[in-house]
């Protein structure tokens, strides 16, 4: 049974109310009446309780200080609760759990297409090639579900102080007033932070990892890689460019494939060749032709939609 999003948001508000220092008997009675008013309310509350138990099993270094801090300040409590909900990922809210086909996504781009959106709070969202997202703004959270592809997020200050969270199949990324990239492919998510910071939590509830400006992190559902230095060219696609610095040719062809409607491949004899430069993503065929002028390679066209890079 799925949980109604509004009911879960209401449960989140009650969670905070009951943990404030000024929670009194009247508050507890009101909560009791809310629980009994609708079976969906009880179901949402039970879901939230089970999610809290999962955090407590993570260990005292993660769960208990987080939950105890929720008593210090209501605004901070809401942030903590939002993180709990986000970290629960696909296990908490039915709209996030359903693997909707990308054709039914709120926003999507075709291969080679890019699109910029302004969200209702003024945040900016840019979709790269072959990307699909769902967008949900509720009473406690601003959420983007990345079904596939890559996005650039520029968050705006929210008048309701709702945290901004990006969900991927591997976990969740909590924005800390920031500009960042999220890319999901091959059962991995990569986060590249351009301004300020984010917090990453996997779907399996590993300890949260803070990623600062100039850093990037790759994670799966059950593991987190090492924090690394982000490439200064990581957002070049937002300007229609692919900038490479001493890349393997095979890696470059794989990257170009994301923007090309046909099939691209690279012979093993030349995939280790190194290449640097700037290439326009709007004309992949032109990029491929340019390769033959700079590297000892030729293009073999099996069909108009199937190209292989081979030794010259």
Secondary structure, 3 states (H helix, E strand, C coil): CCCCHHHHHHHHHHHHHHHCCCCCHHHHHHHHHHHHHCHHHHHHHHHHHHHHHHHHHHCCCCHHHHHHHCCCCHHHHHHHHHHHHHHHHHHCCHHHHCCCCHHHCCEECCCCCCEEEECCCCCEEEECCCCEEEEEECCCEEEEEEEEEEEEEECCCCCCCCEEEEEECCEEEEECCCEEEEEEECCEEEEEEEECEEEEEECCCCCCEEEECCEEEEECCCCECCCEECCCCCCHHHHCEEEEEEEEHHHHHHHHHCCCCCEEEECCCCCCCEEEEEEECCCHHHHHHHHHHHCCEEEEEEECCEEEEEEC
